[in-house]
């Protein structure tokens, strides 16, 4: 499923126009991005939790040359599925 499919499904289920559903999806995504950028944790009960963590700097290898390279520390997004979602899949 891509973003267009999601918008179409929301429009049908909520009986709203596709443009209204697109606005809702875009607003949701923007809100998630802003919260994660601030370092907040987003919990959707029954679905899951989005959070950020920092990967430490480390040393790696360039696969083409075999030379050692430094990989800088980096913020990454984490998602932990909630019990409701896990139960639905199993």
JOQUIHU-V785281 format. One record per residue. N is the residue number from 1. D_FIRST is the distance of its C-alpha to the first C-alpha in whole Angstrom. Layout:
<<N:D_FIRST> <N:D_FIRST>>
//
This chain:
<<1:0> <2:4> <3:7> <4:8> <5:6> <6:7> <7:10> <8:11> <9:10> <10:12> <11:15> <12:15> <13:16> <14:18> <15:20> <16:20> <17:19> <18:16> <19:18> <20:19> <21:15> <22:15> <23:18> <24:17> <25:14> <26:16> <27:19> <28:17> <29:16> <30:19> <31:21> <32:19> <33:20> <34:24> <35:24> <36:23> <37:26> <38:28> <39:28> <40:27> <41:25> <42:22> <43:22> <44:20> <45:22> <46:20> <47:17> <48:19> <49:20> <50:20> <51:23> <52:24> <53:27> <54:29> <55:29> <56:33> <57:34> <58:35> <59:36> <60:34> <61:35> <62:34> <63:33> <64:35> <65:38> <66:38> <67:40> <68:39> <69:37> <70:36> <71:33> <72:33> <73:32> <74:29> <75:27> <76:23> <77:21> <78:20> <79:18> <80:20> <81:18> <82:20> <83:22> <84:20> <85:17> <86:19> <87:21> <88:18> <89:16> <90:20>>
//
